[in-house]
Amino acid sequence: MLELFGARRRTIEWRRIWLEIARAQADLGLPIDRSALDRLEARIDEIDFGAIEVYEKTFRHDVMAHLHAFGDLEPAAKGSLHLGATSMDVSDNADLVIFREALGLVRRRLAGVLSGLADFARRWRDRPVLGRTHLQPAQPTTLGKRASLWAYDLVLDLREVEAVAASLRFRGIQGTTGTQDSFLALFDGDAAKVAELDRRVRTAFSFEASYSVTGQTYPRKVDSRILAALSGVGQSASKFAGDLRILAMLGEVCEPIEAGQVGSSAMAYKKNPVRCERMNALARHLIALEADGAWTAAEQRLERTLDDSANRRISLPEAFLATDAILRLYGNVVRGLVVDERAIDEALDRHLPFLATERILMAASRAGGDRQALHERIRVHSRQVAEPAELLPRLSADAAFAAVAGRIPTFADARALVGLAPAQVDRFLAEEVEPALAGFDPADLADWELKV
C-alpha cells in the first residue's frame, strides 16, 4: 500500500498515461514519432525527483514539472506529450488506476481476516458463553456465534469494496472542461477519432468504460464512495477490537501475547490489549476521513474548483494506508486469539440461575400461567436474592410456578440455552462466508506478520 501511494508509483502512472495518449494520437493520424515514444517508454522508470523539484519551483505546477522532466529524457518525443490534454486527463486517470489496485489489496486483506474469523467460528461453534446486552449478563450464546457477528460485518464490507471497485470507470480523455474540444480540434472535427482516442487509452489501462460526462475532474462522489467503503471497514474492525478489549477485561478471550512481550514499563504484570487499542485508534482516524470525501464532493463548484486537490492528496492515501494497517492488525489478532474456558465457565455458572428464567417463563406459560404475571414474579425474585444461586429455589417454592416446579433445576444447563446458535454458525459459514471467499488464492490470505 505504501508503494501504491508513493511518489514513484504516481509518477510512473502519469508517464504511462502521457505515452498512451501520444501513441493513440499517432495511430489516429497525428504526426508523432512512434520510435521516439518507444525510446521514452524504455526510460519510464528513470525518475530524477531533483530535476522535477527544480522545474516545480519555476512553474509552481506539479504536472508541468513532471511533464518537462519526463520529456527531457527524450527530446524528440517531448513536444508530442500532453497534446490537447489537461492535468486531470493525467492525474485523475492515474488516481483511478491506483485506487482500483488499492481496493483490490483491501479486498484480499478483508478476505484473509474473514477466513481467520470463519476458522475461529467453526472451531467454537457450540461453545456456550455468557451473552451480554447493554454490557450486562444476558441469555447464553456461543463463542462461534459471537465470532459470526464480527464476520458478518466483514462480509458486508467485502461486498461493498467489491462493488465500489467494480463501479470504477476511467475519467477519460476529456480535456479542460470535459467537452473534448481540444481533441476535436486536433482531429479536424472528427468526433469518431476523439471517441476512439478515449477508447484506446482507457483500454490500455483495462477499464471497460469512461464516466459518461465529466467536468474537469471525474465526479468527486466517486471519492466519497471509496472513503465510505473504507470507513465501513474501520467501523467493523473497531467494533471487533472494542468487543475484544471488553472480553480481555473479563478474562474470557484476548489478543495474542508473545512470551517476551512487555505490557507496561512500570507494571510488569500487565497484559494490555495494545493491538486492539491500535485498531480502535486507527479506525477513529479512518472513520473521520470519510467526511473529507463528502465535503469535497459537496464543495466542488461548476466544472471544477481546486479546493479538492490538497484534501484528496491527504485523505485518500491516508484512508487506504489506515485500512491496510487495521486489517493487518485484525488478521494478526484473529489468528492468535486466546480463549480461557475456565473464565467463560465461571461467568456462565455465576449467572446461570438468571439465564434459566427465560426457559422457566416459557414452560410455565405453556402450562397455563399468565405470561405477564409470571414475568413480574421472576423480576421480583431476581431483585430480592443476595446471590444468583438463591433464585431457582425461590421460584420452585412460588405457587405461581407450581406446574413446573419439579423441572426448574433441569433448565440450568448452559448448552441447552443457546438455541439454534450452533446451527446458525454452520448456515452462516456455508451460505455467506464460503461463497464470499470462493476464488481467493489461499496464499493471499495468510500473510499476517506484524511490525510493532
N, C-alpha and C positions, 0 to 999 in steps of 0.2 A: 504494500500500500504506500509506503514511503517512496518507493521507486516510481509508482504511478503518478504521484503528485509532486515529484521533484522537478527542478528546473530543466534537467537534461531531457526527461521524457516529454515535457511540454514543448521544448524547443524542437525536438525531432518530429513531433506530430505537426507542428506548424510548417516545418520544411517539407514534410510529406505532402501536405495539402497544396503548398505552392507548386511542387513538382507535378502533382496530378492535374491541377488546373492548367498549367502550361502544356503538359503532354496532351490533354484533351483538346485544348485550343489548337495545338499543332495538327492533331488528327482531323480537326474540323476545318482546316484550311488556313489558319493564320501563319504568317512567315516566321516560324520559330525553329531554331536549330536544335533538332532532336538529339544530335550527338553531344551537344553542349549540356543538355539536360541530363543525359546519361552520365557524363563525366561528373556533373554536380551531384547526382544521386550517389555515386560511388564514394563521395566525401561527406555524406549526410551526417555521419557521426563525429565529424571534426568540428567541435564547438569551442570557440575562443570567447569565453564569457568576459574576459578583459576587454576585448575589442567591442563586444556588444555594449558593455558599460560606457565605453568612450563615446560610442555613437548616441547612446541614450542621453548622456549629459548634454549633447548638442541638440538632439531632436526633441527631447522630453516626450518621447513616444516610443513605447516598448516594441510595438510591431514593426515600426520603421527601422528601429535599431537592429532588430533581428534580421529584417529583410536585407539591409545593407551588408551586414556581417556575413550572411549566407551567400549573397551574390559575389562577395569578394573572393570566394573560393573558386569561382569560375566566371570571370568577367564576360565571356561570350554568352553566358546564359542570364546574366544579371538583369539586363534590360527587358527580358521576356517574363520576368516573375511579377506576379500581382497585377497582371493586366485586367483592368475592369473591376478589380476586387476592392472590397473594403476590409477593414481589420476583422470584422466579425465573420466574414467568409472564411477567415483563417482561425481565429481564436475560438469562436463559438463551436465550429465544427470539431476542432481539436478537443475541446472540453467534452463534447458528447461522446467522442471516441473513448476518452479516458473514463468518463462516468460509466459507460457501458461495461468496460472491463472491470472497474472497481465494484460495480454491482454484482458482477459475476464472482468476484472474490468474496464479497459479503455473503452471497448465496451459498458458496461452498463452506464458508465458516459456519453459517447457520445450520446447514445440513449436518456438519460434524457435531455441533453441540446437540442437535436434536437426536442424532444417533446415540450419543452417550446417555442422554436422558431416557431414551427408549430402553436401552440396556438396563439402566437402573430401575425403571418402572417394571420391566419384565421380571427382574430378579426379586423385587419386593412387592409383587402384585397383590399378594394376600396377607401381607404382614400388618396386623392391626396397629394403629396408632391413635392417640387421642386427637380427635378433630378439634379445631378451635374456630369459633366465630366471635367477632368482636374482641379477639385475643383472649377469650375466655373458654374454659372447657366446654366442648360440645360433643355430639354423637361421634362414635369412632368412625374412622375411615381407614384406608390402608396407605402405607407409605408409597406403594406403587401408584395409587390413585392420586395422591398429592403430587407426585412427580409428573403424572399425566396432565395435571392442570398447568404446570410450568411448560410442559412440552407443547400443549395445545396453543399457547401464546406464540411459540416459535413456529408452529405450523402456519398460523395466520400470518406471521411476519414473512416467512419464506414465500408464501403465495403472493404477498404484496410486493416484495422485492422482485420476484419473477415477473409480475405484471408490469411494474414500472420499467424494468429492463426491456421487456418485450415491446413496450409502447414507445421507446425512444426512437426518434427519427433523426435524420441528418438535418442541420439547419438549412443546408442547401447553398448553392452559389447564387446569391440573390442581389448582391450589390448594396449600395449605401442605405436605401430606404426600403429594400425588399422588392423593388419594381423590376429589377434586372435590366434597367435601361442602359447601363454602361456596356453590358454584354450584347444587348441588341445592337448597339452602335458598332461594336467590334465586328459583328457578323452581318453588317449592312442590312439590318432589319429582318434577318431570317430568324423568326421565333422558334422554328424547329431546331435550329442549331443551338439556340440558347437552352432549350429543354434538354437536348442531347448532352450538352456540356454538364448540366446539373446531374443527369443520369449517370454519366461516365464517372464523375468524381465521387458521387455517393456510392456507386457500385464498387469502386476501388477500395472503399472503406467498409464494405459489406453491410450497408444499410439498404433496406428494401424500399424506403420512401424518404422523401424530404417533407418537412412541415408545409402544409398546403399554402399558407400565407405567412409572411413574417414582416416585421418592420426591419430595423437594422439588426435586431437580435432574434433568436428563437424565443418563443413565449416563455417568460420567466415563471409562469405557472409550472413549467416542467421542473425547474429547480426546487420550487416549493413542494412538489410532489415527491421528489427524491428525498428531500430533507424530512418530510413527514414519514416516509417509509423507514428511514434510518432512525428517526426518533422513536418509531414503534418498536424497533429492536431494543433501543435503550430502555423503553418502558418495561418490556418483558424481562430484560436482564436485571433491571433494578428491583422488580417485584421478586424475582428469584433470590437475589442477593439479600434483600431485606428479610425475606422469609427465613433464609438460612442463618442469618445473624440471630434471629429470634430462637430458632431451633438450637443453635450453638449455645445460647444463653441458658436454654433449658437442659442442655446436655444430651439431646437426642440425636442430632445429626450435625456434623460440622465439616468445614472445608478441610482439605489435606494439610497436615502439619508435618514438615520434614523433621527428621531426628535431631538435627542440629539447629533448627530454626529458633531464633530468639524472639520472644513476644514483647519484651519490654527491656529497656536498658537499665531500669531500676527494679522492676518486679519480675524476678527471674521465673516465677511460676506461671506467668501469663501465657495463654494461647489465644491470641487475638485473631479475629476473622478478617485479616488485612486484605485478602484478595477480594472478598465480597464488599468490604468497605471501599476499595478502589473502584469496583464496578459501580457502586452507588454514586461515587464522586464523578466518575466519567459520564455516567448516564445523565446526571443532573446537567452537565455541560451540553451533552448531545441533545437532550430534550429542549434546552433553552435555544439551541441553534435553529430549531425548527421555525421559530418566529422570524428569524432573519429572512428565510425564503418567502414567508408570507408577506412580510413588509416590503421586500424588494419587488415582488410581483405587484403589490398594491400601489407602489410609489413610482412605477415606470410611467413616463408621460409621452403621449403621442407615439411617434415611431421609435423613440429611444431617448433616454437620458442617462448620463454616465454615473449616476449615483448607485447603480447596481454593481459596478466593476470592483471597487475596493472591498465591498462587503462579500461578494461572491468568492474572491480570492482567499478570503479567510474562512468563511462559514462552510463552504462545500468541502474543501480539503480537510478541515478540522473535523467535520462530521464523519467523513469516511474513516479518518485515522482513529477517531474515538470509537467508532463502531467496531473497527478491526481489533483494537485493544480490548474492548469489552468482551468480544466474542472469544478472543484468545484466553482471557481470564475465565470466562464461563466454561469453555471446554476443558480447561485445566482443572477447574474445581469439580466439575461433574464426574470426571474420570478418576477422582480421588476422594469422593465423598466417604466420610467415616460415620457409620451407624452404630449407636450404642443401644443395643436392645434392652439392656438392663434398665437404663433410664426411661426408655419407652414403656417398659412393663410397669415400672414404679408409678408413672403418671397414670397409666390405664387403671392399675389396681386401686390407686387412691380415689379415683373418680368413678369407678365402675358402678357403685350403687346409684349414683345420679344418672349415669348413662343408661342404666337398665329401665329407668322410669318411662321412657317413651314406649318400649315394648309392653310394659305393665299397663300403661294407659290404653294401648290398642287392645290388649287382651281383655281388660275389664270392660271396655266399651262394647266389644263384641259379645261379652257375656250379659249384656243388658244394661250396663251402667250409663249414666248421663255423662257424656264426654267432658262437658264444661265443668260440671261439679267435681268429677274425678281430677281434672287438671288443677282445680283450686285446692283440693286436698293434698295433692303432691306438692304444690307450691308452698303451702303452709308447713307441711312436714319438713321440706327441704330447708326452710329458713330457721326452723327450730332446732335442728340437730347440731351438736357441737362437732361431731366427726362424721364423715360420709358413711362409715360403717354402721352407724345407728339408723340409717334411713330405711333399709329394707325390713328390719324387724318392726319398725313403726308402721310401715304400710301393711305388713302382714296382719297386724293387730287392729287395723282400722276396718270397721264394719263395711265401709264403702267398697273395700276390695275383697270382701269375703269370698266371692265367687272364684277368685284366682289366687287366694292366699297361699295355697299349697304349692303353687307353681312359681311364686315370686322368686325364690332363691335360684331357680334354673335360668332366669333371664340375665343373670350376672355373668355372662360369658362374652368376652370381647369379640371373639371370632364369629359369634352368632349375631353380632350387632353391626357388622359392616355392610349389610345389604348386598347389593349387586356390584360392589366396588371391584372385586377381582375380575368379574366378567366384563365390567366396563373398561378396565385396563386392556384386557385381551381384544375387545372390539375396537377400542380406540387405536391400538397399535396396528391392527390389521386393516382398518378402514381409512385411517388418516395418516399415520406415520409411514407405514411401509410404501404406500403409493407416493408420498412426498419425497421419499429417499430413493425411489426407483431410478436407476440410470446413473447414480453417482458412483464414481470410482472410489472404492474403499480407501485407497491411498490418499485421496483428497480429504478424508475425514479423520485423519489420525495424527496430525502434527499439532501437538499442544504443549511443546516445550515453552517454558515461561521464564522471562528475564525479570527479576525483581527490581 
